[in-house]
Amino acid sequence: MPLRYQSHTIRQRLDFLYSEEDAEAAYAAVNRLVDKYRQKIESTPYKLSEKDAILITYGNQVIRHNEAPLETLRDFLEARVGDIINTVHILPFYPYSSDDGFSVIDYKEVSPQMGEWRDIHAIAHNYRLMFDAVINHVSRYSYWFKAFLAGDAKFKGFFIEMDPTTDLSMEVRPRTTPLLSEFNDEEGHVRYIWTTFSKDQVDLNYQNYRVLVAVLDALLSYIEQGAKLLRLDAIAFLWKEVGTACVHLPQTHELIQLMREVLHLVAPEVIIITETNVPHEENVSYFGSGDDEAQMVYNFALPPLLAHGILTENAGVLQQWASTLELPSDKVCFFNFTASHDGIGLRAASGILDDEQIEFLVQTATEHGGLVSYRAIGNDEQNPYEINCNYMDLLTHPSDSDENRIRRMLLSQAVMLAMPGVPGIYFHSLIGTRNYYDGVQRTGINRSINREKFSLQFLEEELDQTSSSKNRVFAAYKRAISIRTRERAFDPFGPFDFPRLHPQVFAIAHRCCEHSEQILALHNFSAAPVAITLADDFPLPAEDLFSHQPVEAHDMTLDPYGIVWLKTSGC
């Protein structure tokens, strides 16, 4: 049968990854997938803009008795969040066995504990959706892995089996758990299988082209179900090659580029976001050439550097790093965030913060009630991998006043919103939650400290109390988002700069010359007032978008932890 969708580059990529015979078989299978899903999916053009803000939430983040959590989430979003946010990242809502969803049992189903596909579709009526593509590994309880252990020929080679005496010391380890885990097959034989993250998260073997085809089928099914953005989880570890670091291998980049090209044959508007908690220079490699890999990359260096700046009341390190930010084209941008379902990664700060500064963050987090997770280096050493702490609690000591806690938190979120790119807002940051110690005690998992779920009644009562910290954070945060999404100068692909005005002030400049507009976002990291002088060529008068007060002089004073976004005409 002739191939219906010819793509020279897809075939070239398959030839790079596989033998000639396997590449030919893979190419035919890819064409069949494209043919199948093109008949099901209606493509709708879309371009990211300043209007885009993404809420990161669990599908069961809010719970109401006798109701599917996804239905409750939809009601909460429509009643409380409204249209200030246009996109929702629903963390894995598939059937799973551990890690709050990141050990997927079935890629194509909705967990019955969450709801049904119709509940996902209902949320999609008012919000664009981001789905997780947890494609480095699957659950040990998945049909794929069970069939593999049972000797099903269809799943032969789907997973990576190794001799336990193999020297794997060169592999980059994101955890302290063993890289190989023992499993018994149906005949009682012990099999040693590659498990990068945990025994319940069994790595897929992309050296088998049938794995790639099965995963592409899952990704295309997500688009069919309404996904407009796909988050590629832990993607840096996708391809394994013994004797290498098994991270960022050329084959991994080739696979991402291939996936993007296949998906865009069906839906060119779909956005790929790579999640790679690695040093910054390695992280940005997933932009590729700027036109062939991820359209957005998680800005992993921002959370630890921003926390360091606010805790030390000095913007210097953050300023120096930000001034080096470059993008390979005007078709890609950063996905900015400060908190997520995971911890605050420290690897991205490697080479930016020195060992003493990283230790300062670790010690501060511990003093503030947080936890620290480690990763293995070689066979003996361990290094801090991430801080497990609610972001507001990281920024303030438990003895601090609520006033100080809220001001520092809102300052951090204003910086994130003003950074060039698209903001990612974790549900817990939006409502100003605290460390969830009961969750850690119940699960024994450090990351549970920032994964609390709420009854809808409790949350609504909290948000209705005008004096509660949740109400105050939520109201101020929503206002900041609404300001950002109205201003064309915050176009994620627009020009930006980081003027140096004062060691304690972090400034971000955005320009929209098409409409003769400019925004200078000023953030005082100090607990004291700071006097600054704007550049002589900064056009005045200007207006502070928060206070609506006019600014007519180049000399001005910022309040403690003050936030001023100056809008002016002229570029």
ABEGO torsion letter per residue (X at the ends): XBBABBBAAAAAAAAAABBAAAAAAAAAAAAAAAAAAAAABBBBBBBBBAABBBBBBBAAABBBBGBBAAAAAAAAAAAAAEAABABBBBBBABBBABGGGABBABAABBBAAAEBAAAAAAAAAABBBBBBBBAABBBAABAAAAAAAAGBAAABGABBBBBAABBAAABBBABABBABBBBBBAAGBBBBBBBAABAABBBBBAABAAAAAAAAAAAAAAAAAGBABBBBBGAAAABBBBGBAGBGBAAAAAAAAAAAAAAAAABAABBBBBBBBBBAAAAAAAAEAGAABBABBBBAAAAAAAAAAAAAGBAAAAAAAAAABBBABAABBBBBBABBABBBBAAAABGABBAAAAAAAAAAAAAAGBBBBBBBBEAABBBBABBBBBAAAAABBAABBAAAAAAAAAAAAAAAAABBEBBBBBAAAAAGBBBBAAAAAAAGBAAAAAABBBBAAAAAAAAABAABAAAAAAAAAAAAAAAAAABAAABAABBBBBBBABAABBBBBBBBAAAGBBBBBBBBABABBBBBBBBAABBOBBBBAAAGBBBABABBBBBBGBBBBBBBBEX
